[in-house]
């Protein structure tokens, strides 16, 4: 591919003006994510590393399901008298993107944003404890001894996770009010904290955007926007009524907008995963040049040049 062809393809895969272009870009991400799974799934040194690799597999399947959603939906009545033309529901795309946002934010917070071993232990254990505690709610409907035994074992795991947190030097060195903040998160089944100047700070899902390194103005209200569609808000209902105008087909524009954010998030994850497992960069650089450039530049656009994976983009001139 010469430079002119490279530029044309880069423009097509970054402007994403139609569903077909979005589908082609999904194929690029699916190709890469699958190759990482195929070539870099050796035994892990720790449970945390193993689960980080499982998150990668989850990202792959979420991307694959997005590809299926882009095929759209059509329906014909049983008597063949009425037919719904093929459509894509942008509210479903938005809900799926919101889920990806939470998954990638969690990955960054637990595995990337931590600055030392103690922070890694505390964040990972808060995350693990939260999930196990939510599952303890099933205790009221458990009827067989095997399931009850599993819940009892997980209850012990929860206690062990709490003890590991409390035994870190970082936790012991915190002021009592900051220790209490961590204890409150254990009770609330939450893990969205960060350490700043030996203090514990809380934040919401939307406030994880700066922690991802995303530039101002790119995803400032992304979580709020996608939450409007993930929940049955009044806004999501009345906007749905305007999405399928026969003349303009606004659902196509809304879908490509939502997918732009989906791709930004995927590119962020690609960089973060390489940061956690540097050996994966070799697999990334086995992609075609244009594929490397598009993924890398999406990440850089969302963040900044310091997050570039390599210099293949210079071939654009």
C-alpha positions in Angstrom: 0.0 0.0 0.0 1.6 3.3 -1.1 1.3 6.5 1.0 -1.7 7.8 -0.9 -3.6 4.5 -0.4 -2.5 4.4 3.2 -3.9 7.9 3.8 -7.2 7.1 2.0 -7.7 3.9 4.1 -6.7 5.7 7.3 -9.3 8.4 6.6 -12.0 5.9 5.9 -11.4 3.9 9.0 -11.2 7.0 11.3 -14.1 9.1 9.9 -16.4 6.1 10.0 -19.1 7.7 7.9 -21.2 4.5 7.5 -22.0 1.2 9.1 -19.8 -0.7 6.6 -16.7 1.2 7.7 -17.5 0.6 11.3 -17.9 -3.1 10.6 -14.5 -3.2 8.9 -12.9 -1.6 11.9 -14.5 -4.0 14.2 -12.9 -6.8 12.1 -9.5 -5.2 12.7 -10.0 -5.2 16.4 -11.4 -8.7 16.5 -8.4 -10.0 14.4 -5.9 -8.4 16.9 -7.7 -9.4 20.1 -8.0 -13.0 18.9 -4.3 -13.2 18.0 -3.4 -11.9 21.5 -5.5 -14.7 23.0 -4.1 -17.3 20.7 -0.4 -16.3 21.1 -0.2 -14.9 24.6 -2.2 -17.1 26.9 0.6 -18.9 28.8 0.3 -19.6 32.4 0.2 -16.5 34.6 2.3 -15.8 37.7 -0.6 -14.7 39.9 -4.3 -14.9 40.1 -4.5 -11.2 39.3 -2.6 -11.7 36.0 -4.8 -14.7 35.1 -7.9 -12.6 35.6 -6.5 -9.7 33.6 -6.1 -12.1 30.7 -9.7 -13.2 31.2 -10.8 -9.6 31.0 -9.1 -9.5 27.6 -11.1 -12.5 26.5 -14.3 -10.6 27.7 -13.3 -7.6 25.6 -13.0 -9.9 22.6 -16.4 -11.4 23.0 -18.0 -7.9 23.7 -16.4 -6.7 20.4 -17.7 -9.8 18.6 -21.2 -9.2 19.9 -21.0 -5.6 18.7 -20.2 -6.9 15.2 -23.4 -9.0 15.4 -25.5 -6.1 16.6 -24.4 -4.2 13.4 -26.2 -6.7 11.3 -29.4 -5.2 12.4 -32.9 -6.6 12.8 -35.9 -7.0 10.5 -39.3 -8.5 11.0 -42.2 -9.7 8.9 -45.6 -10.5 10.2 -46.7 -14.2 10.1 -49.2 -13.5 7.3 -46.5 -11.6 5.3 -48.7 -8.5 5.2 -46.4 -6.2 7.2 -42.7 -5.9 7.3 -40.2 -3.9 9.4 -37.2 -2.9 7.3 -33.8 -3.8 8.7 -32.8 -1.4 11.5 -30.1 -1.0 14.1 -31.2 0.0 17.5 -28.8 2.7 18.8 -30.0 2.3 22.3 -28.8 -1.3 22.3 -25.4 -0.1 20.9 -25.3 2.5 23.7 -26.0 0.0 26.4 -23.3 -2.3 25.1 -20.8 0.6 24.9 -21.6 1.6 28.5 -20.7 -1.9 29.6 -17.4 -1.8 27.7 -16.7 1.6 29.3 -17.2 0.1 32.8 -15.0 -3.0 32.0 -12.2 -0.9 30.6 -12.3 1.6 33.4 -12.2 -1.2 35.9 -9.2 -2.8 34.1 -7.3 0.5 34.1 -8.2 1.2 37.7 -7.3 -2.2 39.1 -4.4 -3.2 36.9 -2.9 -0.1 35.3 -3.5 3.0 37.5 -2.0 1.4 40.6 1.5 2.8 41.4 3.0 0.1 43.7 2.5 -3.4 45.0 0.4 -2.3 48.0 -2.0 -0.2 45.8 -2.3 -3.2 43.5 -3.2 -5.5 46.4 -5.8 -3.0 47.8 -7.5 -2.2 44.5 -7.5 -5.8 43.4 -8.9 -7.1 46.7 -11.6 -4.4 46.8 -12.6 -5.4 43.3 -12.6 -9.2 44.1 -14.4 -8.7 47.4 -17.1 -6.6 45.8 -17.9 -9.3 43.3 -18.0 -12.1 45.9 -20.1 -10.0 48.3 -22.7 -9.4 45.6 -22.9 -13.2 45.0 -23.4 -13.8 48.7 -26.9 -12.3 48.2 -27.9 -15.6 46.6 -27.6 -17.2 50.1 -31.3 -16.7 50.6 -32.2 -18.9 47.6 -29.6 -21.6 47.9 -31.2 -25.0 48.3 -28.4 -27.6 47.7 -25.4 -28.3 49.9 -22.9 -28.0 47.2 -23.9 -24.4 46.4 -24.0 -23.6 50.1 -20.5 -25.0 50.6 -19.3 -22.8 47.7 -20.8 -19.7 49.3 -19.3 -20.5 52.7 -15.9 -20.9 51.0 -16.3 -17.5 49.3 -17.2 -15.9 52.6 -13.8 -17.0 53.9 -12.2 -15.6 50.8 -13.9 -12.3 51.5 -12.4 -12.2 55.0 -9.0 -13.2 53.6 -9.1 -10.3 51.1 -10.0 -7.9 53.8 -7.1 -9.1 56.0 -4.6 -8.8 53.1 -5.7 -5.2 52.6 -5.3 -4.4 56.3 -1.8 -6.1 56.4 -0.3 -3.8 53.7 2.1 -1.1 54.8 0.1 1.4 52.8 -3.1 0.7 54.7 -1.3 0.7 58.1 0.3 4.1 57.2 -3.0 5.8 56.4 -4.8 8.1 58.8 -7.7 6.5 60.5 -10.2 8.5 58.4 -8.7 7.1 55.2 -8.6 3.6 56.6 -12.3 4.0 57.3 -12.9 5.1 53.7 -11.4 1.8 52.6 -13.6 -0.1 55.1 -16.6 1.7 53.8 -15.9 0.6 50.3 -15.6 -3.0 51.5 -19.0 -2.7 53.0 -20.5 -0.9 50.0 -19.1 -3.6 47.6 -17.3 -0.9 45.7 -13.7 -0.4 44.6 -13.6 3.0 42.8 -10.8 4.7 44.9 -7.4 6.1 44.2 -4.5 7.1 46.5 -3.3 10.7 46.2 -0.7 12.1 48.6 -1.3 9.2 51.0 -5.0 10.1 51.0 -8.0 8.0 49.8 -10.2 9.6 47.2 -13.6 8.3 45.9 -15.0 8.9 42.4 -17.9 7.9 40.2 -17.8 6.0 37.0 -17.9 9.3 35.0 -15.0 10.5 37.0 -12.8 7.6 35.9 -12.5 9.3 32.5 -9.5 11.5 33.6 -7.9 8.5 35.2 -7.9 6.8 31.8 -5.8 9.7 30.6 -8.5 10.9 28.2 -8.2 14.5 27.1 -10.7 17.2 28.1 -13.6 17.4 25.7 -13.3 13.9 24.3 -15.5 11.9 26.7 -16.5 14.4 29.3 -20.1 13.2 29.7 -19.8 9.8 28.0 -21.0 7.7 31.0 -24.0 10.0 31.6 -24.9 9.9 27.9 -24.8 6.1 27.6 -26.5 5.7 31.0 -29.6 7.5 29.5 -30.0 4.5 27.2 -28.9 1.8 29.5 -31.8 2.8 31.9 -35.4 3.3 30.7 -35.1 7.1 31.1 -37.8 9.4 29.6 -35.2 10.9 27.3 -34.3 7.5 25.9 -38.0 6.8 25.2 -38.9 10.0 23.4 -35.6 10.1 21.4 -36.2 6.5 20.3 -39.4 7.8 18.6 -37.3 10.1 16.4 -34.6 7.7 15.5 -36.2 5.9 12.6 -37.4 8.7 10.3 -37.8 7.2 6.9 -36.2 10.1 5.0 -33.1 10.7 7.1 -32.5 7.5 9.0 -31.0 9.2 12.0 -30.4 5.9 13.7 -27.4 5.4 11.3 -25.7 8.6 12.4 -26.4 7.9 16.1 -25.0 4.3 15.7 -21.8 5.5 14.1 -21.4 8.2 16.9 -21.8 5.5 19.5 -19.4 3.3 17.8 -16.7 6.0 17.6 -16.7 6.0 21.4 -16.7 2.2 21.4 -13.5 2.3 19.3 -11.9 4.9 21.5 -12.4 2.6 24.4 -11.0 -0.4 22.6 -7.9 1.5 21.6 -7.4 2.6 25.2 -7.6 -1.1 26.3 -5.2 -2.2 23.6 -2.5 0.2 24.9 -3.2 -0.6 28.5 -3.0 -4.3 28.0 0.4 -3.9 26.2 1.5 -1.8 29.1 0.6 -4.6 31.5 2.0 -7.4 29.3 4.8 -5.8 27.2 5.4 -9.0 25.3 2.0 -8.6 23.6 3.5 -5.7 21.6 5.1 -8.2 19.3 1.6 -9.5 18.3 0.4 -5.9 17.7 3.3 -5.2 15.4 2.4 -8.3 13.3 -0.7 -6.5 12.2 -0.8 -4.8 8.8 0.6 -1.3 8.9 -2.7 0.4 8.4 -4.3 -1.7 11.2 -1.5 -0.7 13.6 -1.8 3.0 12.6 -5.6 3.2 13.0 -5.6 1.5 16.5 -2.7 3.6 17.7 -4.0 6.9 16.4 -7.5 6.4 17.9 -5.8 5.9 21.3 -3.6 9.0 20.8 -6.6 11.1 19.7 -8.5 10.1 22.9 -5.4 10.6 25.1 -2.3 12.2 23.8 1.0 11.4 21.9 2.6 10.0 25.0 0.3 7.0 24.7 1.4 6.1 21.2 2.3 2.4 20.8 4.8 2.7 18.0 5.9 5.0 15.1 4.1 3.3 12.2 1.9 6.4 11.9 4.8 8.3 10.5 4.2 6.5 7.2 1.2 8.8 6.7 3.7 11.6 6.1 
